[in-house]
Amino acid sequence: MSVSDATKLKALEDENRRLKKLLAESMLDVSALKDLLGKN
């Protein structure tokens, strides 16, 4: 693996981590909204 490949891999891993965090936060938001709507 070249340095360029390693750099690309690191960038993709960082982006993947960021996207997973965004997805988890969105899922929590949806869950909280469903709870709020269900109580009305």
PDB file of N, CA, C and O in Angstrom, chain B, residues numbered from 101:
ATOM      1  N   MET B 101       0.857  -1.178   0.000  1.00  0.00           N
ATOM      2  CA  MET B 101       0.000   0.000   0.000  1.00  0.00           C
ATOM      3  C   MET B 101       0.903   1.240   0.000  1.00  0.00           C
ATOM      4  O   MET B 101       1.825   1.355   0.807  1.00  0.00           O
ATOM      5  N   SER B 102       0.619   2.148  -0.910  1.00  0.00           N
ATOM      6  CA  SER B 102       1.429   3.355  -0.991  1.00  0.00           C
ATOM      7  C   SER B 102       0.960   4.382   0.048  1.00  0.00           C
ATOM      8  O   SER B 102      -0.095   4.231   0.664  1.00  0.00           O
ATOM      9  N   VAL B 103       1.757   5.405   0.219  1.00  0.00           N
ATOM     10  CA  VAL B 103       1.402   6.473   1.152  1.00  0.00           C
ATOM     11  C   VAL B 103       0.094   7.126   0.713  1.00  0.00           C
ATOM     12  O   VAL B 103      -0.754   7.458   1.542  1.00  0.00           O
ATOM     13  N   SER B 104      -0.060   7.307  -0.590  1.00  0.00           N
ATOM     14  CA  SER B 104      -1.287   7.906  -1.117  1.00  0.00           C
ATOM     15  C   SER B 104      -2.507   7.042  -0.775  1.00  0.00           C
ATOM     16  O   SER B 104      -3.551   7.564  -0.383  1.00  0.00           O
ATOM     17  N   ASP B 105      -2.373   5.740  -0.922  1.00  0.00           N
ATOM     18  CA  ASP B 105      -3.470   4.836  -0.583  1.00  0.00           C
ATOM     19  C   ASP B 105      -3.790   4.884   0.904  1.00  0.00           C
ATOM     20  O   ASP B 105      -4.955   4.888   1.302  1.00  0.00           O
ATOM     21  N   ALA B 106      -2.752   4.921   1.713  1.00  0.00           N
ATOM     22  CA  ALA B 106      -2.944   4.976   3.164  1.00  0.00           C
ATOM     23  C   ALA B 106      -3.645   6.266   3.564  1.00  0.00           C
ATOM     24  O   ALA B 106      -4.504   6.263   4.446  1.00  0.00           O
ATOM     25  N   THR B 107      -3.280   7.366   2.918  1.00  0.00           N
ATOM     26  CA  THR B 107      -3.912   8.659   3.202  1.00  0.00           C
ATOM     27  C   THR B 107      -5.386   8.628   2.809  1.00  0.00           C
ATOM     28  O   THR B 107      -6.243   9.113   3.548  1.00  0.00           O
ATOM     29  N   LYS B 108      -5.677   8.056   1.645  1.00  0.00           N
ATOM     30  CA  LYS B 108      -7.070   7.940   1.202  1.00  0.00           C
ATOM     31  C   LYS B 108      -7.867   7.057   2.155  1.00  0.00           C
ATOM     32  O   LYS B 108      -9.008   7.376   2.492  1.00  0.00           O
ATOM     33  N   LEU B 109      -7.274   5.958   2.587  1.00  0.00           N
ATOM     34  CA  LEU B 109      -7.946   5.051   3.509  1.00  0.00           C
ATOM     35  C   LEU B 109      -8.256   5.760   4.819  1.00  0.00           C
ATOM     36  O   LEU B 109      -9.359   5.622   5.347  1.00  0.00           O
ATOM     37  N   LYS B 110      -7.308   6.511   5.348  1.00  0.00           N
ATOM     38  CA  LYS B 110      -7.523   7.251   6.597  1.00  0.00           C
ATOM     39  C   LYS B 110      -8.658   8.254   6.426  1.00  0.00           C
ATOM     40  O   LYS B 110      -9.502   8.391   7.312  1.00  0.00           O
ATOM     41  N   ALA B 111      -8.684   8.953   5.296  1.00  0.00           N
ATOM     42  CA  ALA B 111      -9.745   9.929   5.050  1.00  0.00           C
ATOM     43  C   ALA B 111     -11.100   9.242   4.968  1.00  0.00           C
ATOM     44  O   ALA B 111     -12.085   9.754   5.501  1.00  0.00           O
ATOM     45  N   LEU B 112     -11.163   8.095   4.310  1.00  0.00           N
ATOM     46  CA  LEU B 112     -12.420   7.356   4.212  1.00  0.00           C
ATOM     47  C   LEU B 112     -12.873   6.837   5.575  1.00  0.00           C
ATOM     48  O   LEU B 112     -14.062   6.860   5.891  1.00  0.00           O
ATOM     49  N   GLU B 113     -11.929   6.374   6.369  1.00  0.00           N
ATOM     50  CA  GLU B 113     -12.270   5.898   7.712  1.00  0.00           C
ATOM     51  C   GLU B 113     -12.797   7.037   8.570  1.00  0.00           C
ATOM     52  O   GLU B 113     -13.755   6.861   9.323  1.00  0.00           O
ATOM     53  N   ASP B 114     -12.172   8.207   8.456  1.00  0.00           N
ATOM     54  CA  ASP B 114     -12.637   9.381   9.206  1.00  0.00           C
ATOM     55  C   ASP B 114     -14.044   9.781   8.771  1.00  0.00           C
ATOM     56  O   ASP B 114     -14.897  10.083   9.606  1.00  0.00           O
ATOM     57  N   GLU B 115     -14.281   9.782   7.465  1.00  0.00           N
ATOM     58  CA  GLU B 115     -15.598  10.134   6.955  1.00  0.00           C
ATOM     59  C   GLU B 115     -16.635   9.103   7.397  1.00  0.00           C
ATOM     60  O   GLU B 115     -17.750   9.463   7.777  1.00  0.00           O
ATOM     61  N   ASN B 116     -16.273   7.842   7.347  1.00  0.00           N
ATOM     62  CA  ASN B 116     -17.181   6.779   7.781  1.00  0.00           C
ATOM     63  C   ASN B 116     -17.558   6.948   9.248  1.00  0.00           C
ATOM     64  O   ASN B 116     -18.720   6.788   9.623  1.00  0.00           O
ATOM     65  N   ARG B 117     -16.572   7.272  10.070  1.00  0.00           N
ATOM     66  CA  ARG B 117     -16.821   7.486  11.499  1.00  0.00           C
ATOM     67  C   ARG B 117     -17.770   8.670  11.700  1.00  0.00           C
ATOM     68  O   ARG B 117     -18.686   8.610  12.520  1.00  0.00           O
ATOM     69  N   ARG B 118     -17.540   9.741  10.946  1.00  0.00           N
ATOM     70  CA  ARG B 118     -18.381  10.937  11.055  1.00  0.00           C
ATOM     71  C   ARG B 118     -19.814  10.630  10.614  1.00  0.00           C
ATOM     72  O   ARG B 118     -20.768  11.059  11.262  1.00  0.00           O
ATOM     73  N   LEU B 119     -19.963   9.897   9.525  1.00  0.00           N
ATOM     74  CA  LEU B 119     -21.298   9.565   9.025  1.00  0.00           C
ATOM     75  C   LEU B 119     -22.042   8.635   9.983  1.00  0.00           C
ATOM     76  O   LEU B 119     -23.251   8.769  10.172  1.00  0.00           O
ATOM     77  N   LYS B 120     -21.319   7.699  10.583  1.00  0.00           N
ATOM     78  CA  LYS B 120     -21.951   6.804  11.554  1.00  0.00           C
ATOM     79  C   LYS B 120     -22.455   7.600  12.759  1.00  0.00           C
ATOM     80  O   LYS B 120     -23.529   7.316  13.289  1.00  0.00           O
ATOM     81  N   LYS B 121     -21.679   8.594  13.190  1.00  0.00           N
ATOM     82  CA  LYS B 121     -22.093   9.437  14.314  1.00  0.00           C
ATOM     83  C   LYS B 121     -23.340  10.239  13.942  1.00  0.00           C
ATOM     84  O   LYS B 121     -24.269  10.347  14.742  1.00  0.00           O
ATOM     85  N   LEU B 122     -23.363  10.802  12.729  1.00  0.00           N
ATOM     86  CA  LEU B 122     -24.532  11.555  12.276  1.00  0.00           C
ATOM     87  C   LEU B 122     -25.769  10.654  12.217  1.00  0.00           C
ATOM     88  O   LEU B 122     -26.859  11.059  12.623  1.00  0.00           O
ATOM     89  N   LEU B 123     -25.594   9.437  11.714  1.00  0.00           N
ATOM     90  CA  LEU B 123     -26.710   8.499  11.634  1.00  0.00           C
ATOM     91  C   LEU B 123     -27.234   8.169  13.027  1.00  0.00           C
ATOM     92  O   LEU B 123     -28.445   8.153  13.245  1.00  0.00           O
ATOM     93  N   ALA B 124     -26.347   7.911  13.955  1.00  0.00           N
ATOM     94  CA  ALA B 124     -26.763   7.580  15.318  1.00  0.00           C
ATOM     95  C   ALA B 124     -27.518   8.745  15.945  1.00  0.00           C
ATOM     96  O   ALA B 124     -28.534   8.537  16.608  1.00  0.00           O
ATOM     97  N   GLU B 125     -27.036   9.966  15.742  1.00  0.00           N
ATOM     98  CA  GLU B 125     -27.718  11.142  16.288  1.00  0.00           C
ATOM     99  C   GLU B 125     -29.093  11.310  15.652  1.00  0.00           C
ATOM    100  O   GLU B 125     -30.058  11.648  16.338  1.00  0.00           O
ATOM    101  N   SER B 126     -29.186  11.079  14.362  1.00  0.00           N
ATOM    102  CA  SER B 126     -30.474  11.192  13.665  1.00  0.00           C
ATOM    103  C   SER B 126     -31.456  10.144  14.175  1.00  0.00           C
ATOM    104  O   SER B 126     -32.638  10.431  14.364  1.00  0.00           O
ATOM    105  N   MET B 127     -30.964   8.940  14.394  1.00  0.00           N
ATOM    106  CA  MET B 127     -31.833   7.882  14.905  1.00  0.00           C
ATOM    107  C   MET B 127     -32.339   8.222  16.309  1.00  0.00           C
ATOM    108  O   MET B 127     -33.485   7.928  16.647  1.00  0.00           O
ATOM    109  N   LEU B 128     -31.484   8.840  17.120  1.00  0.00           N
ATOM    110  CA  LEU B 128     -31.920   9.263  18.452  1.00  0.00           C
ATOM    111  C   LEU B 128     -32.983  10.352  18.348  1.00  0.00           C
ATOM    112  O   LEU B 128     -33.960  10.345  19.097  1.00  0.00           O
ATOM    113  N   ASP B 129     -32.789  11.291  17.414  1.00  0.00           N
ATOM    114  CA  ASP B 129     -33.772  12.359  17.210  1.00  0.00           C
ATOM    115  C   ASP B 129     -35.113  11.768  16.795  1.00  0.00           C
ATOM    116  O   ASP B 129     -36.152  12.172  17.318  1.00  0.00           O
ATOM    117  N   VAL B 130     -35.108  10.830  15.875  1.00  0.00           N
ATOM    118  CA  VAL B 130     -36.343  10.199  15.402  1.00  0.00           C
ATOM    119  C   VAL B 130     -37.020   9.473  16.562  1.00  0.00           C
ATOM    120  O   VAL B 130     -38.236   9.557  16.738  1.00  0.00           O
ATOM    121  N   SER B 131     -36.228   8.772  17.336  1.00  0.00           N
ATOM    122  CA  SER B 131     -36.784   8.036  18.469  1.00  0.00           C
ATOM    123  C   SER B 131     -37.423   8.995  19.476  1.00  0.00           C
ATOM    124  O   SER B 131     -38.513   8.729  19.984  1.00  0.00           O
ATOM    125  N   ALA B 132     -36.753  10.097  19.759  1.00  0.00           N
ATOM    126  CA  ALA B 132     -37.294  11.085  20.700  1.00  0.00           C
ATOM    127  C   ALA B 132     -38.577  11.699  20.154  1.00  0.00           C
ATOM    128  O   ALA B 132     -39.536  11.888  20.902  1.00  0.00           O
ATOM    129  N   LEU B 133     -38.608  12.011  18.867  1.00  0.00           N
ATOM    130  CA  LEU B 133     -39.818  12.582  18.273  1.00  0.00           C
ATOM    131  C   LEU B 133     -40.976  11.592  18.295  1.00  0.00           C
ATOM    132  O   LEU B 133     -42.119  11.971  18.552  1.00  0.00           O
ATOM    133  N   LYS B 134     -40.682  10.329  18.026  1.00  0.00           N
ATOM    134  CA  LYS B 134     -41.736   9.306  18.081  1.00  0.00           C
ATOM    135  C   LYS B 134     -42.302   9.205  19.500  1.00  0.00           C
ATOM    136  O   LYS B 134     -43.510   9.063  19.692  1.00  0.00           O
ATOM    137  N   ASP B 135     -41.403   9.282  20.494  1.00  0.00           N
ATOM    138  CA  ASP B 135     -41.875   9.242  21.882  1.00  0.00           C
ATOM    139  C   ASP B 135     -42.769  10.422  22.188  1.00  0.00           C
ATOM    140  O   ASP B 135     -43.808  10.266  22.830  1.00  0.00           O
ATOM    141  N   LEU B 136     -42.379  11.602  21.737  1.00  0.00           N
ATOM    142  CA  LEU B 136     -43.184  12.798  21.977  1.00  0.00           C
ATOM    143  C   LEU B 136     -44.541  12.706  21.296  1.00  0.00           C
ATOM    144  O   LEU B 136     -45.568  13.028  21.894  1.00  0.00           O
ATOM    145  N   LEU B 137     -44.541  12.271  20.058  1.00  0.00           N
ATOM    146  CA  LEU B 137     -45.801  12.160  19.303  1.00  0.00           C
ATOM    147  C   LEU B 137     -46.701  11.084  19.888  1.00  0.00           C
ATOM    148  O   LEU B 137     -47.925  11.213  19.875  1.00  0.00           O
ATOM    149  N   GLY B 138     -46.100  10.040  20.392  1.00  0.00           N
ATOM    150  CA  GLY B 138     -46.881   8.948  20.959  1.00  0.00           C
ATOM    151  C   GLY B 138     -47.570   9.319  22.258  1.00  0.00           C
ATOM    152  O   GLY B 138     -48.573   8.705  22.621  1.00  0.00           O
ATOM    153  N   LYS B 139     -47.058  10.300  22.955  1.00  0.00           N
ATOM    154  CA  LYS B 139     -47.620  10.693  24.248  1.00  0.00           C
ATOM    155  C   LYS B 139     -48.769  11.666  24.104  1.00  0.00           C
ATOM    156  O   LYS B 139     -49.477  11.917  25.079  1.00  0.00           O
ATOM    157  N   ASN B 140     -48.983  12.226  22.914  1.00  0.00           N
ATOM    158  CA  ASN B 140     -50.062  13.206  22.728  1.00  0.00           C
ATOM    159  C   ASN B 140     -51.383  12.552  22.477  1.00  0.00           C
ATOM    160  O   ASN B 140     -52.388  13.239  22.300  1.00  0.00           O
TER     161      ASN B 140
END
